[in-house]
Amino acid sequence: SSAVRSAVPSARSFWAAEDDHTKDCAECLGPEGLRDCRRDDGVIVFCGTVGGAISPIVLGRTYDVLGTYNPGFVALACLAGVGLVLAATLKRGRVDQP
């Protein structure tokens, strides 16, 4: 049982990683950038939550209408591809404050 506990990350280790991320943002971006970073993180989590809630409904409806999941999975793969392309276009490195 102790092996299982050590293999499963605790909520404390999750929040410690989040604190490290926040410190990194504060060092690179300053107080204004940290606020923007938190806002951006919130938008990302919100979009992921909405997508996770809606996609099973849409895929289920696709199966009901077409009798196959394939078009729904192709659409999700295309959306993932768009996200990958957008992520690849992000600027890397330190952001200078105006």
C-alpha positions in Angstrom: 0.0 0.0 0.0 2.9 2.4 0.6 4.2 1.7 -2.9 0.8 2.7 -4.3 0.8 5.9 -2.2 4.2 6.8 -3.5 3.2 6.1 -7.1 0.1 8.3 -7.0 0.9 12.1 -6.9 -0.8 13.9 -4.0 -2.7 17.1 -4.3 0.1 18.7 -2.3 2.7 17.8 -5.0 0.3 19.1 -7.7 -0.1 22.5 -6.0 3.7 22.7 -5.3 4.3 22.3 -9.0 1.7 25.1 -9.6 3.5 27.3 -7.2 6.8 26.7 -9.1 5.0 27.6 -12.3 3.7 30.8 -10.8 7.2 31.7 -9.5 8.6 31.1 -13.0 6.0 33.4 -14.5 6.6 36.1 -11.9 10.4 36.0 -12.6 10.0 36.2 -16.3 7.0 38.5 -16.6 6.8 40.7 -13.5 3.5 41.5 -11.7 1.6 42.5 -14.7 2.7 39.5 -16.7 1.9 37.2 -13.8 -1.7 38.5 -13.8 -1.9 37.8 -17.6 -0.3 34.4 -17.1 -3.0 33.4 -14.5 -5.7 34.7 -16.8 -4.3 32.8 -19.7 -4.1 29.6 -17.6 -7.7 30.1 -16.6 -8.8 30.4 -20.3 -6.9 27.2 -21.2 -8.4 25.3 -18.3 -11.9 26.7 -19.2 -11.6 25.7 -22.8 -10.4 22.2 -21.9 -13.3 21.8 -19.5 -15.9 22.9 -22.0 -14.3 20.6 -24.7 -14.3 17.7 -22.3 -17.9 18.3 -21.4 -19.2 18.8 -25.0 -17.2 16.4 -27.0 -18.8 13.2 -25.7 -22.2 14.7 -26.4 -21.2 15.6 -30.0 -19.6 12.2 -30.6 -22.6 10.4 -29.3 -24.9 12.4 -31.5 -22.5 11.7 -34.5 -22.8 8.0 -33.8 -26.6 8.2 -33.5 -26.9 10.0 -36.8 -24.2 8.4 -38.9 -23.7 5.0 -37.1 -19.9 5.6 -36.8 -17.6 7.6 -34.6 -15.1 8.2 -37.4 -16.2 11.7 -38.6 -16.3 12.9 -35.0 -12.8 11.6 -34.3 -11.5 13.1 -37.6 -13.0 16.5 -36.5 -11.3 16.2 -33.1 -8.0 15.3 -34.8 -8.3 18.4 -37.0 -9.0 20.6 -34.0 -5.9 19.1 -32.3 -3.9 19.8 -35.4 -5.1 23.4 -35.4 -4.1 23.7 -31.8 -0.7 22.2 -32.5 -0.1 24.7 -35.3 -1.1 27.6 -33.1 1.1 26.4 -30.3 4.0 26.1 -32.7 3.6 29.8 -33.7 4.0 31.1 -30.1 7.0 33.1 -29.4 9.6 31.4 -27.1 11.8 32.9 -24.5 11.6 35.8 -22.2 8.8 38.3 -22.7 10.0 41.9 -22.4 7.6 44.3 -20.7 6.7 47.5 -22.7 
